[in-house]
Amino acid sequence: MGKLILGLETLPWNILYRVAIGYGVMPAAIFFYGVTPSISQLLLVLLAILISLRLVPGVLRRVMPVSRDIKTVWAERRALAKRYDSYQWQKLFGIGVGWAAYLFLHRRTSGAPVALAAACVVSGAVGLMFWLRVSRLLAAQAVPTPPA
């Protein structure tokens, strides 16, 4: 089970499950605030989702019976997230794509929801690009150079 969860946090799976979460942003906002939630209400729902993406894994890490190796990988990933902002910002990409997909499929193509979904996609894409660059550099540093 732990290896499955570790796999979910690697490309492309981490983006895909966040797309599914992003697809739920509007339905959640509509459930709580009605058919046309305000920008502040949408931001509140988005913030609640982002906080949940931080808290739920923390709870799961404490209650799931997993090996020491998996706990070590989780700890390393948390350290990366604390050290590199781009590691966190990449979450917005998947959420924004899912949110935008919902808006497109439900023909809601104007207003605050579109602007916020676009902001998530753009800022998340920038974060993802920076993270990919950083992760390549980290991987290159971890590989020992062969003797000359």
Secondary structure as UniProt FT lines:
FT   HELIX           2..8
FT   TURN            11..12
FT   HELIX           13..23
FT   HELIX           25..33
FT   HELIX           39..63
FT   HELIX           68..83
FT   HELIX           85..105
FT   TURN            106..107
FT   HELIX           112..142
//
